[in-house]
Every structure is written in structure tokens, then in C-alpha cells.
Amino acid sequence: MAQLIVRNIDDQLVSELKRRAARHGRSAEAEHRAILRQVLGGGPAEPSFKAFLPSMLDVGVDEDFAPPRDVPRSTCRIPSRP
């Protein structure tokens, strides 16, 4: 296994890493590995929207979702203010 040394880390970031590690019940080093594995190891966690689109069901044509146009605009009245 390789080793990774990261220098010049902000103290606040190190403190947050230690707090996060404590919440998950592991060492800061193990938490660091888990974060790297999560972000870099397994590819994207969720498919992109572009990848999701082909899996959507074909539920109709665009006209099925158009708003009704049966009332002419001239007959629509907006109440005037007093």
C-alpha cells in the first residue's frame, strides 16, 4: 500500500476531520481514507442527468402536457383594484 502525506492543512480543517471521524467511530486517518475512497474510488455516486434520461419511461408526446387553450384570452378577466 502507498502512503500519502498532505502538508499545510488548515487547523480548522484538521479539527473538522477529527470531529467527523469521531462521529463515525474511526480514527482521523481512517476517516481520511474513507473520504478519499468515497470521492475518488468508486466513480460517480449518482448517475448524471444525461445518463438518467434514457432510462425514463416514454409517457406521451409533448402535446399531452400542454396547458389547455380552450378559453380565449379576451374573455379572461382580471379583477381590477378598487
MOPAC internal coordinates of N, CA, C and O (Angstrom, degrees):
PM7 1SCF
backbone

  N    0.0000 0     0.00 0     0.00 0    0    0    0
  C    1.4509 1     0.00 0     0.00 0    1    0    0
  C    1.5274 1   109.75 1     0.00 0    2    1    0
  O    1.2310 1   121.37 1   -36.35 1    3    2    1
  N    1.2972 1   114.98 1   143.65 1    3    2    1
  C    1.4637 1   121.03 1   178.60 1    5    3    2
  C    1.5241 1   109.88 1   -84.48 1    6    5    3
  O    1.2310 1   121.35 1   -17.58 1    7    6    5
  N    1.3260 1   115.03 1   162.42 1    7    6    5
  C    1.4543 1   121.53 1   175.43 1    9    7    6
  C    1.5133 1   108.39 1  -115.24 1   10    9    7
  O    1.2310 1   121.37 1   -29.43 1   11   10    9
  N    1.3119 1   114.98 1   150.57 1   11   10    9
  C    1.4609 1   121.45 1  -179.98 1   13   11   10
  C    1.5177 1   108.12 1  -128.52 1   14   13   11
  O    1.2310 1   120.83 1   -54.65 1   15   14   13
  N    1.3181 1   116.01 1   125.35 1   15   14   13
  C    1.4583 1   121.03 1   177.68 1   17   15   14
  C    1.5208 1   106.80 1  -113.32 1   18   17   15
  O    1.2310 1   121.12 1   -53.00 1   19   18   17
  N    1.3175 1   115.46 1   127.00 1   19   18   17
  C    1.4639 1   121.25 1   179.55 1   21   19   18
  C    1.5169 1   107.61 1  -117.10 1   22   21   19
  O    1.2310 1   120.65 1   -59.33 1   23   22   21
  N    1.3128 1   116.35 1   120.67 1   23   22   21
  C    1.4657 1   121.24 1  -177.53 1   25   23   22
  C    1.5182 1   110.67 1  -105.88 1   26   25   23
  O    1.2310 1   121.33 1   -16.37 1   27   26   25
  N    1.3274 1   115.05 1   163.63 1   27   26   25
  C    1.4594 1   123.75 1   174.17 1   29   27   26
  C    1.5312 1   112.43 1    58.74 1   30   29   27
  O    1.2310 1   120.92 1  -133.04 1   31   30   29
  N    1.3233 1   115.85 1    46.96 1   31   30   29
  C    1.4571 1   121.38 1   176.82 1   33   31   30
  C    1.5221 1   108.64 1   -91.08 1   34   33   31
  O    1.2310 1   120.55 1   -45.25 1   35   34   33
  N    1.3016 1   116.55 1   134.75 1   35   34   33
  C    1.4582 1   122.50 1   179.15 1   37   35   34
  C    1.5334 1   110.05 1   -60.75 1   38   37   35
  O    1.2310 1   120.35 1   -43.23 1   39   38   37
  N    1.3230 1   116.94 1   136.77 1   39   38   37
  C    1.4707 1   121.71 1  -178.38 1   41   39   38
  C    1.5285 1   111.92 1   -57.36 1   42   41   39
  O    1.2310 1   120.27 1   142.30 1   43   42   41
  N    1.3027 1   117.09 1   -37.70 1   43   42   41
  C    1.4657 1   120.66 1   179.63 1   45   43   42
  C    1.5320 1   110.75 1   -64.70 1   46   45   43
  O    1.2310 1   120.09 1   142.28 1   47   46   45
  N    1.3077 1   117.43 1   -37.72 1   47   46   45
  C    1.4604 1   121.52 1   178.08 1   49   47   46
  C    1.5288 1   111.04 1   -66.29 1   50   49   47
  O    1.2310 1   120.71 1   139.30 1   51   50   49
  N    1.3225 1   116.25 1   -40.70 1   51   50   49
  C    1.4665 1   120.51 1   177.62 1   53   51   50
  C    1.5275 1   110.06 1   -64.08 1   54   53   51
  O    1.2310 1   120.23 1   138.28 1   55   54   53
  N    1.3315 1   117.17 1   -41.72 1   55   54   53
  C    1.4634 1   120.79 1   178.16 1   57   55   54
  C    1.5222 1   111.12 1   -62.09 1   58   57   55
  O    1.2310 1   120.28 1   138.19 1   59   58   57
  N    1.3113 1   117.06 1   -41.81 1   59   58   57
  C    1.4693 1   120.55 1   178.79 1   61   59   58
  C    1.5278 1   110.69 1   -65.83 1   62   61   59
  O    1.2310 1   120.15 1   141.66 1   63   62   61
  N    1.3221 1   117.33 1   -38.34 1   63   62   61
  C    1.4571 1   120.87 1   176.92 1   65   63   62
  C    1.5350 1   110.34 1   -61.25 1   66   65   63
  O    1.2310 1   120.48 1   136.68 1   67   66   65
  N    1.3288 1   116.69 1   -43.32 1   67   66   65
  C    1.4618 1   120.77 1   179.52 1   69   67   66
  C    1.5260 1   111.51 1   -66.10 1   70   69   67
  O    1.2310 1   119.93 1   140.19 1   71   70   69
  N    1.3508 1   117.74 1   -39.81 1   71   70   69
  C    1.4663 1   120.67 1   177.25 1   73   71   70
  C    1.5276 1   110.92 1   -64.43 1   74   73   71
  O    1.2310 1   120.85 1   136.91 1   75   74   73
  N    1.3217 1   115.98 1   -43.09 1   75   74   73
  C    1.4711 1   120.47 1   179.06 1   77   75   74
  C    1.5317 1   110.27 1   -63.31 1   78   77   75
  O    1.2310 1   120.70 1   138.00 1   79   78   77
  N    1.3333 1   116.26 1   -42.00 1   79   78   77
  C    1.4630 1   120.70 1   178.24 1   81   79   78
  C    1.5219 1   110.68 1   -61.27 1   82   81   79
  O    1.2310 1   120.18 1   137.60 1   83   82   81
  N    1.3232 1   117.26 1   -42.40 1   83   82   81
  C    1.4608 1   121.05 1   179.47 1   85   83   82
  C    1.5288 1   110.72 1   -63.82 1   86   85   83
  O    1.2310 1   120.03 1   140.22 1   87   86   85
  N    1.3301 1   117.55 1   -39.78 1   87   86   85
  C    1.4715 1   120.50 1   178.16 1   89   87   86
  C    1.5240 1   111.08 1   -61.62 1   90   89   87
  O    1.2310 1   120.58 1   146.40 1   91   90   89
  N    1.3421 1   116.50 1   -33.60 1   91   90   89
  C    1.4598 1   120.82 1  -178.39 1   93   91   90
  C    1.5303 1   112.64 1   -94.02 1   94   93   91
  O    1.2310 1   120.34 1  -179.21 1   95   94   93
  N    1.3271 1   116.96 1     0.79 1   95   94   93
  C    1.4568 1   121.00 1   176.73 1   97   95   94
  C    1.5197 1   114.09 1    69.68 1   98   97   95
  O    1.2310 1   119.99 1  -142.42 1   99   98   97
  N    1.3053 1   117.63 1    37.58 1   99   98   97
  C    1.4628 1   120.48 1   177.51 1  101   99   98
  C    1.5232 1   110.27 1  -141.54 1  102  101   99
  O    1.2310 1   121.03 1    -9.36 1  103  102  101
  N    1.3238 1   115.64 1   170.64 1  103  102  101
  C    1.4629 1   120.58 1  -179.53 1  105  103  102
  C    1.5329 1   109.83 1   -72.99 1  106  105  103
  O    1.2310 1   121.24 1   -16.03 1  107  106  105
  N    1.3233 1   115.24 1   163.97 1  107  106  105
  C    1.4650 1   119.92 1   177.34 1  109  107  106
  C    1.5261 1   110.32 1   -61.45 1  110  109  107
  O    1.2310 1   120.58 1   142.35 1  111  110  109
  N    1.3267 1   116.50 1   -37.65 1  111  110  109
  C    1.4638 1   120.48 1   179.25 1  113  111  110
  C    1.5310 1   110.95 1   -65.56 1  114  113  111
  O    1.2310 1   120.49 1   137.29 1  115  114  113
  N    1.3269 1   116.67 1   -42.71 1  115  114  113
  C    1.4679 1   120.28 1   177.95 1  117  115  114
  C    1.5268 1   110.85 1   -66.02 1  118  117  115
  O    1.2310 1   120.71 1   142.52 1  119  118  117
  N    1.3293 1   116.24 1   -37.48 1  119  118  117
  C    1.4671 1   120.00 1   177.90 1  121  119  118
  C    1.5256 1   110.37 1   -65.13 1  122  121  119
  O    1.2310 1   120.71 1   139.07 1  123  122  121
  N    1.3209 1   116.25 1   -40.93 1  123  122  121
  C    1.4581 1   121.56 1   177.82 1  125  123  122
  C    1.5308 1   109.74 1   -59.64 1  126  125  123
  O    1.2310 1   120.34 1   134.95 1  127  126  125
  N    1.3301 1   116.96 1   -45.05 1  127  126  125
  C    1.4714 1   120.59 1   177.67 1  129  127  126
  C    1.5290 1   111.17 1   -62.12 1  130  129  127
  O    1.2310 1   120.66 1   137.78 1  131  130  129
  N    1.3280 1   116.35 1   -42.22 1  131  130  129
  C    1.4635 1   120.22 1  -179.49 1  133  131  130
  C    1.5222 1   111.35 1   -63.06 1  134  133  131
  O    1.2310 1   120.55 1   138.76 1  135  134  133
  N    1.3300 1   116.55 1   -41.24 1  135  134  133
  C    1.4683 1   120.40 1   178.98 1  137  135  134
  C    1.5273 1   110.03 1   -64.20 1  138  137  135
  O    1.2310 1   120.24 1   133.66 1  139  138  137
  N    1.3194 1   117.15 1   -46.34 1  139  138  137
  C    1.4645 1   120.30 1   179.19 1  141  139  138
  C    1.5274 1   111.24 1   -61.92 1  142  141  139
  O    1.2310 1   120.64 1   138.20 1  143  142  141
  N    1.3352 1   116.38 1   -41.80 1  143  142  141
  C    1.4644 1   120.45 1   179.43 1  145  143  142
  C    1.5236 1   110.64 1   -64.07 1  146  145  143
  O    1.2310 1   120.41 1   138.56 1  147  146  145
  N    1.3298 1   116.83 1   -41.44 1  147  146  145
  C    1.4577 1   121.70 1  -178.85 1  149  147  146
  C    1.5276 1   111.02 1   -65.70 1  150  149  147
  O    1.2310 1   120.69 1   137.11 1  151  150  149
  N    1.3182 1   116.29 1   -42.89 1  151  150  149
  C    1.4595 1   120.12 1  -175.12 1  153  151  150
  C    1.5242 1   112.36 1   -80.66 1  154  153  151
  O    1.2310 1   120.41 1   141.15 1  155  154  153
  N    1.3274 1   116.82 1   -38.85 1  155  154  153
  C    1.4612 1   119.71 1  -172.40 1  157  155  154
  C    1.5212 1   115.02 1  -111.53 1  158  157  155
  O    1.2310 1   120.13 1   155.35 1  159  158  157
  N    1.3224 1   117.36 1   -24.65 1  159  158  157
  C    1.4489 1   120.24 1  -167.98 1  161  159  158
  C    1.5051 1   117.41 1   -76.60 1  162  161  159
  O    1.2310 1   119.31 1   138.17 1  163  162  161
  N    1.3051 1   118.92 1   -41.83 1  163  162  161
  C    1.4478 1   119.90 1  -170.19 1  165  163  162
  C    1.5032 1   115.38 1  -107.51 1  166  165  163
  O    1.2310 1   118.88 1  -162.05 1  167  166  165
  N    1.2935 1   119.73 1    17.95 1  167  166  165
  C    1.4545 1   120.21 1  -176.62 1  169  167  166
  C    1.5157 1   109.93 1    75.73 1  170  169  167
  O    1.2310 1   120.33 1    10.89 1  171  170  169
  N    1.3152 1   116.98 1  -169.11 1  171  170  169
  C    1.4666 1   118.95 1  -177.90 1  173  171  170
  C    1.5258 1   111.46 1   -66.22 1  174  173  171
  O    1.2310 1   120.74 1   -43.14 1  175  174  173
  N    1.3331 1   116.19 1   136.86 1  175  174  173
  C    1.4474 1   121.07 1  -179.10 1  177  175  174
  C    1.5247 1   111.17 1   -68.47 1  178  177  175
  O    1.2310 1   120.09 1   142.39 1  179  178  177
  N    1.3070 1   117.43 1   -37.61 1  179  178  177
  C    1.4534 1   122.61 1   179.51 1  181  179  178
  C    1.5185 1   108.42 1  -125.47 1  182  181  179
  O    1.2310 1   120.27 1   -32.73 1  183  182  181
  N    1.3302 1   117.09 1   147.27 1  183  182  181
  C    1.4639 1   118.37 1   178.25 1  185  183  182
  C    1.5278 1   110.25 1   -67.37 1  186  185  183
  O    1.2310 1   121.22 1   -28.35 1  187  186  185
  N    1.3070 1   115.27 1   151.65 1  187  186  185
  C    1.4557 1   119.26 1   177.13 1  189  187  186
  C    1.5226 1   109.11 1   -70.66 1  190  189  187
  O    1.2310 1   120.45 1   -16.22 1  191  190  189
  N    1.3148 1   116.74 1   163.78 1  191  190  189
  C    1.4653 1   120.76 1   178.23 1  193  191  190
  C    1.5241 1   109.94 1   -61.25 1  194  193  191
  O    1.2310 1   120.59 1   141.92 1  195  194  193
  N    1.3244 1   116.48 1   -38.08 1  195  194  193
  C    1.4644 1   120.84 1   178.70 1  197  195  194
  C    1.5232 1   110.85 1   -61.31 1  198  197  195
  O    1.2310 1   120.07 1   140.19 1  199  198  197
  N    1.3255 1   117.47 1   -39.81 1  199  198  197
  C    1.4580 1   120.92 1   179.01 1  201  199  198
  C    1.5258 1   111.08 1   -73.05 1  202  201  199
  O    1.2310 1   120.06 1   151.48 1  203  202  201
  N    1.3293 1   117.49 1   -28.52 1  203  202  201
  C    1.4603 1   121.88 1  -178.74 1  205  203  202
  C    1.5272 1   112.32 1   -75.47 1  206  205  203
  O    1.2310 1   119.57 1   145.46 1  207  206  205
  N    1.3280 1   118.42 1   -34.54 1  207  206  205
  C    1.4598 1   121.55 1  -174.36 1  209  207  206
  C    1.5325 1   114.52 1   -52.63 1  210  209  207
  O    1.2310 1   118.36 1   133.27 1  211  210  209
  N    1.3272 1   120.74 1   -46.73 1  211  210  209
  C    1.4704 1   118.99 1  -178.87 1  213  211  210
  C    1.5302 1   113.75 1   -62.12 1  214  213  211
  O    1.2310 1   119.94 1   158.33 1  215  214  213
  N    1.3185 1   117.71 1   -21.67 1  215  214  213
  C    1.4624 1   119.82 1  -178.55 1  217  215  214
  C    1.5317 1   112.59 1   -83.64 1  218  217  215
  O    1.2310 1   119.94 1   171.78 1  219  218  217
  N    1.3342 1   117.71 1    -8.22 1  219  218  217
  C    1.4600 1   120.36 1  -179.52 1  221  219  218
  C    1.5254 1   110.38 1   -71.44 1  222  221  219
  O    1.2310 1   121.14 1   -36.78 1  223  222  221
  N    1.3221 1   115.42 1   143.22 1  223  222  221
  C    1.4500 1   120.83 1   178.43 1  225  223  222
  C    1.5230 1   110.71 1   -70.54 1  226  225  223
  O    1.2310 1   120.77 1   -32.13 1  227  226  225
  N    1.3184 1   116.13 1   147.87 1  227  226  225
  C    1.4572 1   121.39 1   175.29 1  229  227  226
  C    1.5210 1   106.91 1   -85.55 1  230  229  227
  O    1.2310 1   120.29 1   -73.94 1  231  230  229
  N    1.3342 1   117.06 1   106.06 1  231  230  229
  C    1.4598 1   120.69 1  -173.66 1  233  231  230
  C    1.5180 1   113.55 1  -105.44 1  234  233  231
  O    1.2310 1   119.23 1  -175.92 1  235  234  233
  N    1.2929 1   119.08 1     4.08 1  235  234  233
  C    1.4569 1   120.48 1   178.54 1  237  235  234
  C    1.5033 1   111.70 1   150.26 1  238  237  235
  O    1.2310 1   121.88 1     3.43 1  239  238  237
  N    1.2957 1   114.00 1  -176.57 1  239  238  237
  C    1.4631 1   120.78 1   179.31 1  241  239  238
  C    1.5194 1   109.09 1   -97.10 1  242  241  239
  O    1.2310 1   120.33 1   -16.61 1  243  242  241
  N    1.3148 1   116.98 1   163.39 1  243  242  241
  C    1.4597 1   121.07 1  -177.11 1  245  243  242
  C    1.5272 1   112.34 1   -56.51 1  246  245  243
  O    1.2310 1   120.08 1   145.14 1  247  246  245
  N    1.3245 1   117.45 1   -34.86 1  247  246  245
  C    1.4614 1   120.82 1  -177.74 1  249  247  246
  C    1.5287 1   111.86 1   -62.86 1  250  249  247
  O    1.2310 1   120.13 1   154.15 1  251  250  249
  N    1.3263 1   117.36 1   -25.85 1  251  250  249
  C    1.4604 1   120.39 1   178.52 1  253  251  250
  C    1.5248 1   112.32 1   -63.89 1  254  253  251
  O    1.2310 1   120.68 1   156.62 1  255  254  253
  N    1.3009 1   116.31 1   -23.38 1  255  254  253
  C    1.4581 1   120.89 1  -176.12 1  257  255  254
  C    1.5263 1   113.05 1  -106.08 1  258  257  255
  O    1.2310 1   120.27 1  -173.43 1  259  258  257
  N    1.3252 1   117.09 1     6.57 1  259  258  257
  C    1.4608 1   121.03 1   179.55 1  261  259  258
  C    1.5273 1   109.25 1   -75.15 1  262  261  259
  O    1.2310 1   119.78 1   -35.43 1  263  262  261
  N    1.3276 1   118.03 1   144.57 1  263  262  261
  C    1.4626 1   119.89 1   178.23 1  265  263  262
  C    1.5331 1   109.88 1   -67.61 1  266  265  263
  O    1.2310 1   120.03 1   -29.93 1  267  266  265
  N    1.3277 1   117.55 1   150.07 1  267  266  265
  C    1.4675 1   119.55 1   179.68 1  269  267  266
  C    1.5218 1   111.00 1   -62.90 1  270  269  267
  O    1.2310 1   120.91 1   -39.34 1  271  270  269
  N    1.3118 1   115.87 1   140.66 1  271  270  269
  C    1.4669 1   121.37 1  -178.63 1  273  271  270
  C    1.5289 1   110.71 1  -118.03 1  274  273  271
  O    1.2310 1   119.69 1  -153.46 1  275  274  273
  N    1.3389 1   118.20 1    26.54 1  275  274  273
  C    1.4506 1   120.78 1  -173.73 1  277  275  274
  C    1.5248 1   113.75 1   -81.01 1  278  277  275
  O    1.2310 1   119.00 1   167.16 1  279  278  277
  N    1.3293 1   119.51 1   -12.84 1  279  278  277
  C    1.4603 1   121.84 1  -179.95 1  281  279  278
  C    1.5264 1   108.57 1  -107.73 1  282  281  279
  O    1.2310 1   120.36 1   -62.88 1  283  282  281
  N    1.3235 1   116.91 1   117.12 1  283  282  281
  C    1.4787 1   118.63 1   178.44 1  285  283  282
  C    1.5247 1   110.47 1   -63.26 1  286  285  283
  O    1.2310 1   120.71 1   -31.66 1  287  286  285
  N    1.2798 1   116.25 1   148.34 1  287  286  285
  C    1.4620 1   120.83 1  -178.86 1  289  287  286
  C    1.5280 1   112.18 1   -62.76 1  290  289  287
  O    1.2310 1   120.15 1   147.87 1  291  290  289
  N    1.3199 1   117.31 1   -32.13 1  291  290  289
  C    1.4666 1   119.99 1  -176.85 1  293  291  290
  C    1.5251 1   112.14 1   -64.89 1  294  293  291
  O    1.2310 1   119.68 1   155.28 1  295  294  293
  N    1.3408 1   118.22 1   -24.72 1  295  294  293
  C    1.4570 1   119.94 1  -179.77 1  297  295  294
  C    1.5182 1   112.15 1   -90.29 1  298  297  295
  O    1.2310 1   119.88 1   169.79 1  299  298  297
  N    1.3001 1   117.84 1   -10.21 1  299  298  297
  C    1.4603 1   121.00 1   177.52 1  301  299  298
  C    1.5089 1   108.14 1   -79.21 1  302  301  299
  O    1.2310 1   120.74 1   -54.76 1  303  302  301
  N    1.3203 1   116.18 1   125.24 1  303  302  301
  C    1.4656 1   119.22 1  -179.49 1  305  303  302
  C    1.5083 1   109.28 1  -115.86 1  306  305  303
  O    1.2310 1   121.62 1   -44.24 1  307  306  305
  N    1.2909 1   114.51 1   135.76 1  307  306  305
  C    1.4534 1   121.41 1   174.71 1  309  307  306
  C    1.5308 1   106.32 1  -102.45 1  310  309  307
  O    1.2310 1   120.14 1   -54.28 1  311  310  309
  N    1.3167 1   117.34 1   125.72 1  311  310  309
  C    1.4771 1   118.17 1  -178.42 1  313  311  310
  C    1.5195 1   110.41 1   -59.47 1  314  313  311
  O    1.2310 1   121.55 1   -43.91 1  315  314  313
  N    1.3244 1   114.63 1   136.09 1  315  314  313
  C    1.4717 1   119.17 1   178.65 1  317  315  314
  C    1.5153 1   109.53 1   -84.00 1  318  317  315
  O    1.2310 1   121.39 1   -24.28 1  319  318  317
  N    1.2934 1   114.95 1   155.72 1  319  318  317
  C    1.4557 1   120.46 1   179.12 1  321  319  318
  C    1.5140 1   109.25 1   -79.88 1  322  321  319
  O    1.2310 1   120.74 1   -36.92 1  323  322  321
  N    1.3342 1   116.19 1   143.08 1  323  322  321
  C    1.4881 1   118.50 1   179.47 1  325  323  322
  C    1.5017 1   111.91 1   -70.68 1  326  325  323
  O    1.2310 1   120.10 1   180.00 1  327  326  325

